[in-house]
């Protein structure tokens, strides 16, 4: 990872842009859920904010994937960052309306929908196939190290000064990211595609179906998302109602996830290989055990320790997932493949949030985590049911 940062100017720009933007997200993540929870006072209200984050993926995801394959990826990423900077600054001046908060959540997500497939597709243009795992590990580690440092600080700043500061910082980081990305040499040339209508949009679906491992991964992603959607969105409710901590404590819990997520790639990167089922599916079993712990133990200290393990499993699984798609999917359909997985993930996430928000308010937030654990164990079981060998053909750049 250090070699990539020292020797690759292109990767270093991409790395810094990603890290700065994610640092701002650490403030925004805490601020948006705290704001909505203060305005609504319900788990369903918090789930509603996350639903507005999910909706753009379902509405715009397939088209964004095609855009990432047909348009210059660098230009798409810069435009998405500038758009998100404008949207984020709205909540600096309007923090008394839940409708505005939902609208901002929608707008930030819409920008991310355009940005993410392009960013995931661009990385193999910057590094070689043999460096994909190291590059993904470096970017993920830097992002979560920022979360470790800034999520607890965000909780304390919000408690002392309000949420406006957090939204202003998030807007500024998008501007900084755009300034770095605009200097990239890679991602300036669009792919030469002759695709029209739904035939072009569905290119990512065909790429996934052509590989048995990618098909299995799609099924597992749906099961896992049906769990993670509710638990991720409702962690602030669990922190308040079950663990008895406020915004500062919620920020520390996010920091614990970040600590584990930083340790995962640093300790285990050398063992991760694109297409290795142990790293694609094993983390779901670990996360299932963490959810059972959170539901059964009311100690913030125990919860923090469990969330460190959650972060480690999430980060290693994400590095394996990103590297697998970047290696196995051809360059001309890579953006659509990433978008296809995003649509699958967020469709199930939306259902999870709807059910989870109701379950948290009517029954108990801990019931959400028990159901989540069962779904994660099911995802791991499906993933390991059949031993599959992925295609060995490298992606075309």
NULORO-568129 format. One record per residue (C-alpha): residue in one letter; x, z, y. Coordinates in pm, whole numbers, plus 50000, padded with zeros to 5 digits. Each point is the difference from the previous one (the first is absolute). Example, Ala and Ser with C-alpha at 12.3 -4.5 7.8 and 13.67 -1.06 7.14 Angstrom:
2
  rest      x      z      y
     A  51230  50780  49550
     S  50137  49934  50344
END
This chain:
397
  rest      x      z      y
     X  50000  50000  50000
     X  50284  50085  50242
     X  50174  49674  49914
     X  49687  49805  50095
     X  49975  50179  50333
     X  50368  49950  50083
     X  50029  49636  49896
     X  49657  49849  50070
     X  49906  49956  50366
     X  49666  49845  49905
     X  49911  50280  49762
     X  50112  50260  50253
     X  49757  49863  50260
     X  49716  49997  49749
     X  50096  50351  49884
     X  50008  50143  50354
     X  49668  49839  50097
     X  49833  50139  49688
     X  50148  50347  50051
     X  49904  50029  50366
     X  49646  49881  49935
     X  49954  50243  49711
     X  50134  50284  50215
     X  49715  49936  50243
     X  49757  49986  49710
     X  50100  50354  49905
     X  49852  50121  50330
     X  49698  49773  49974
     X  49917  50104  49641
     X  49973  50365  50098
     X  49830  49933  50333
     X  49720  49771  49882
     X  49875  50226  49721
     X  50031  50312  50217
     X  49807  49829  50281
     X  49720  49877  49773
     X  49973  50333  49820
     X  49975  50182  50334
     X  49733  49758  50124
     X  49788  49996  49681
     X  50088  50320  49814
     X  49930  49838  49662
     X  50192  49847  49712
     X  49765  49703  50015
     X  50102  49943  50361
     X  50367  49991  49901
     X  49920  49767  49712
     X  49819  49778  50250
     X  50320  49956  50202
     X  50186  49888  49692
     X  49715  49765  49911
     X  50047  49827  50334
     X  50367  49961  49907
     X  49902  49842  49668
     X  49737  49756  50130
     X  50245  49754  50166
     X  50189  49962  49672
     X  49682  49887  49825
     X  49886  49777  50287
     X  50332  49846  50100
     X  50239  50057  49709
     X  49966  49666  49816
     X  50033  49799  50322
     X  50297  50215  50113
     X  50174  49930  49670
     X  49961  49625  50050
     X  50123  50034  50359
     X  50312  50180  49872
     X  50074  49699  49778
     X  49914  49726  50251
     X  50119  50139  50336
     X  50346  50118  50110
     X  50011  50355  49867
     X  50213  50137  50282
     X  49752  49878  50263
     X  49709  50148  49806
     X  50171  50340  49979
     X  50090  50009  50371
     X  49645  49907  50099
     X  49856  50270  49775
     X  50229  50263  50153
     X  49902  49908  50357
     X  49632  50008  49909
     X  50034  50344  49841
     X  50186  50133  50304
     X  49704  49908  50220
     X  49749  50152  49760
     X  50188  50328  49953
     X  50023  50068  50373
     X  49618  50008  50029
     X  49988  50350  49850
     X  50237  50129  50263
     X  49707  49976  50243
     X  49693  50039  49777
     X  50008  50293  49758
     X  49645  50127  50042
     X  49818  49734  49796
     X  50002  49968  49624
     X  49880  49641  50039
     X  50312  49911  50199
     X  50216  50177  49741
     X  49839  49793  49724
     X  50047  49680  50203
     X  50370  50076  50050
     X  50041  50074  49629
     X  49843  49660  49929
     X  50223  49820  50251
     X  50324  50158  49878
     X  49910  49910  49645
     X  49919  49641  50097
     X  50348  49970  50147
     X  50152  50145  49684
     X  49803  49751  49789
     X  50174  49715  50182
     X  50340  50174  50001
     X  50037  50131  49643
     X  49980  49682  49786
     X  50241  49827  50238
     X  50243  50294  49989
     X  49989  50029  49621
     X  50053  49626  49965
     X  50282  49983  50255
     X  50234  50252  49835
     X  50126  49764  49724
     X  50100  49755  50277
     X  50229  50268  50143
     X  50160  50137  49680
     X  50076  49855  49657
     X  49801  50065  49680
     X  50258  50250  49879
     X  49966  50198  50325
     X  49620  50019  50015
     X  49973  50346  49841
     X  50273  50143  50225
     X  49840  49844  50310
     X  49654  50134  49917
     X  50150  50341  49924
     X  50183  50009  50332
     X  49692  49907  50202
     X  49775  50242  49815
     X  50250  50287  50022
     X  50052  49955  50374
     X  49626  49991  50062
     X  49930  50320  49812
     X  50302  50180  50146
     X  49837  49931  50336
     X  49680  50148  49857
     X  50184  50312  49884
     X  50139  50059  50345
     X  49702  49891  50207
     X  49681  50089  49807
     X  50052  50378  50037
     X  50105  49943  50363
     X  49689  49790  50055
     X  49778  50282  49877
     X  50169  50247  50234
     X  49992  49762  50301
     X  49634  49920  49943
     X  49915  50369  49969
     X  50181  50072  50330
     X  49931  49691  50213
     X  49722  49800  49835
     X  49986  49670  49815
     X  50064  49772  50300
     X  50379  50037  49976
     X  49996  49891  49637
     X  49807  49681  50075
     X  50229  49912  50292
     X  50306  50034  49778
     X  49844  49781  49733
     X  49932  49725  50254
     X  50360  50013  50124
     X  50141  49964  49649
     X  49804  49680  49940
     X  50157  49853  50315
     X  50347  50100  49883
     X  49936  49845  49659
     X  49889  49670  50157
     X  50314  49990  50217
     X  50219  50027  49689
     X  49804  49755  49787
     X  49996  49724  50260
     X  50378  49966  49955
     X  49981  49935  49625
     X  50131  49664  49883
     X  49805  50017  49674
     X  49627  49944  49979
     X  49993  49730  50268
     X  49911  49707  49775
     X  49656  49982  49835
     X  49968  49890  49638
     X  49902  49640  49937
     X  49660  50053  49842
     X  49721  49751  49944
     X  49710  50239  49951
     X  49651  50009  50141
     X  49706  50237  49990
     X  49960  50244  49713
     X  50243  49806  49781
     X  50277  50108  50233
     X  49872  50354  50047
     X  49982  50057  49622
     X  50358  49890  49937
     X  50109  50364  49977
     X  49735  50071  49737
     X  50129  49713  49786
     X  50358  50124  50035
     X  49901  50348  49879
     X  49791  49870  49709
     X  50287  49780  49883
     X  50213  50306  49911
     X  49869  50259  49747
     X  50186  50287  50165
     X  49864  49920  50346
     X  49649  49977  49852
     X  50036  50343  49840
     X  50136  50138  50326
     X  49691  49875  50185
     X  49768  50193  49764
     X  50208  50316  50034
     X  50005  49970  50379
     X  49620  50007  50010
     X  49979  50318  49790
     X  50270  50172  50203
     X  49843  49905  50331
     X  49666  50144  49892
     X  50187  50329  49988
     X  50247  49978  50288
     X  49750  49882  50260
     X  49804  50323  50004
     X  50288  50244  49950
     X  50218  49840  50267
     X  49720  49987  50255
     X  49875  50350  49925
     X  50331  50186  49989
     X  49926  50136  50348
     X  49672  50144  49864
     X  50176  50158  49700
     X  50258  50150  50236
     X  49730  50156  50219
     X  49740  50111  49745
     X  50203  50084  49688
     X  50356  50070  50113
     X  49898  50161  50331
     X  50250  49822  50227
     X  49933  49817  50327
     X  50149  49687  50159
     X  50353  50145  49989
     X  49965  50076  49629
     X  49854  49658  49932
     X  50303  49844  50166
     X  50228  50208  49776
     X  49813  49878  49691
     X  50055  49642  50112
     X  50364  50091  50053
     X  50020  50126  49640
     X  49873  49662  49877
     X  50261  49837  50221
     X  50280  50220  49861
     X  49915  49896  49645
     X  49960  49637  50099
     X  50348  50003  50157
     X  50159  50161  49695
     X  49838  49761  49752
     X  50189  49678  50086
     X  50322  50187  50083
     X  50013  50171  49660
     X  49841  49737  49779
     X  50061  49661  50163
     X  50277  49903  49756
     X  49756  50028  49708
     X  49719  49792  50152
     X  49971  49640  49887
     X  49737  49744  50111
     X  49736  49971  49728
     X  50097  50327  49824
     X  49672  50154  49883
     X  50142  50354  50005
     X  50032  49985  50378
     X  49686  49797  50059
     X  49763  50223  49800
     X  50174  50334  49937
     X  49959  50129  50358
     X  49620  49999  49962
     X  50019  50265  49725
     X  50218  50218  50223
     X  49757  49968  50289
     X  49712  50095  49770
     X  50176  50327  49920
     X  50053  50066  50370
     X  49631  49952  50078
     X  49905  50251  49730
     X  50244  50248  50153
     X  49857  49954  50348
     X  49647  50056  49868
     X  50091  50312  49806
     X  50248  50192  50216
     X  49918  50123  50352
     X  50359  50072  50102
     X  50140  49780  50281
     X  50349  50054  49857
     X  49899  49874  49655
     X  49811  49712  50159
     X  50309  49906  50200
     X  50216  49998  49688
     X  49747  49789  49811
     X  49984  49754  50288
     X  50378  49958  49986
     X  49955  49877  49641
     X  49712  49781  50121
     X  50225  49845  50261
     X  50279  49930  49750
     X  49765  49825  49758
     X  49831  49803  50278
     X  50325  49872  50149
     X  50161  49895  49672
     X  49677  49832  49893
     X  49974  49817  50332
     X  50361  49876  49984
     X  49937  49872  49646
     X  49673  49835  50105
     X  50145  49828  50309
     X  50309  49883  49815
     X  49795  49867  49708
     X  49779  49785  50223
     X  50292  49878  50209
     X  50191  49901  49686
     X  49729  49855  49777
     X  49772  49825  50250
     X  50116  49664  50145
     X  50072  50002  50373
     X  49724  49752  50087
     X  49727  50229  49858
     X  50161  50339  50064
     X  49801  50082  50313
     X  49671  49928  49824
     X  50103  50207  49697
     X  50078  50300  50221
     X  49667  49952  50177
     X  49815  49977  49668
     X  50138  50336  49887
     X  49916  50149  50341
     X  49640  49882  49968
     X  49972  50147  49649
     X  50153  50328  50108
     X  49785  50041  50309
     X  49674  49888  49836
     X  50035  50282  49749
     X  50127  50229  50275
     X  49683  49941  50202
     X  49782  50099  49703
     X  50219  50302  49942
     X  49965  50116  50360
     X  49624  49961  50001
     X  49955  50203  49683
     X  50276  50247  50085
     X  49868  50080  50347
     X  49654  50078  49863
     X  50144  50201  49709
     X  50220  50205  50233
     X  49707  50097  50225
     X  49733  50052  49733
     X  50203  50152  49715
     X  50359  50092  50087
     X  50311  49814  50112
     X  50179  50123  49686
     X  49760  49800  49783
     X  50135  49686  50169
     X  50350  50085  49882
     X  49890  50069  49641
     X  49826  49662  49977
     X  50305  49840  50159
     X  50228  50144  49734
     X  49784  49858  49721
     X  50009  49654  50159
     X  50378  50013  50039
     X  50047  50100  49637
     X  49775  49707  49905
     X  50212  49765  50213
     X  50319  50109  49826
     X  49837  49965  49658
     X  49881  49646  50073
     X  50342  49909  50135
     X  50178  50111  49683
     X  49739  49878  49752
     X  50188  49680  49921
     X  50369  49934  50039
     X  50034  49688  50213
     X  50302  49796  50089
     X  49986  49850  50347
     X  50109  49648  50076
     X  50374  49974  50056
     X  49972  49704  50236
     X  50128  50101  50345
     X  49788  49947  50306
     X  50084  49694  50209
     X  50122  50070  50352
END
